[in-house]
Amino acid sequence: MSETDRTGFFRVMDEERVVAFEGELLGEASSERGDKDRWFELRLYRTQAGAYIVAGVGKSRVPGETDLCWCKIVDRTEDVIRALQRNDADGELRLTNVAKRVLDQAAEVDPDFATTMVA
């Protein structure tokens, strides 16, 4: 991801709205594989005002299915991590591999993520 692709004006969607903002893309990752018809994509942004936007899209190649978009706007790195956590088969909260990749990228740009992930 080049520096010019990282900053600018962005639009993300959820089921009810379009969120438009100036900011920086801190990380992005996808679970897409050529042999699967469904996957998800995650992106993490920091707005010029300092808020974080976590955006996800459930994607599908299955005829008749539509993409499912969501986003959460939060103020702290800890809240970003909570927004990315999912329950595993045992009911424990965990980060998916895609979420970990996004957070690893964010930690390279925003030192608060490196600190939060260690804590």
Secondary structure, 3 states (H helix, E strand, C coil): CCHHHHEEEEEEECCCCEEEEEEEEEEEEECCCCCCCEEEEEEEEEECCCCEEEEEEEEECCCCCCCEEEEEEECCHHHHHHHHEEECCCCCEEECHHHHHHHHHHHHHCHHHHHHHHC
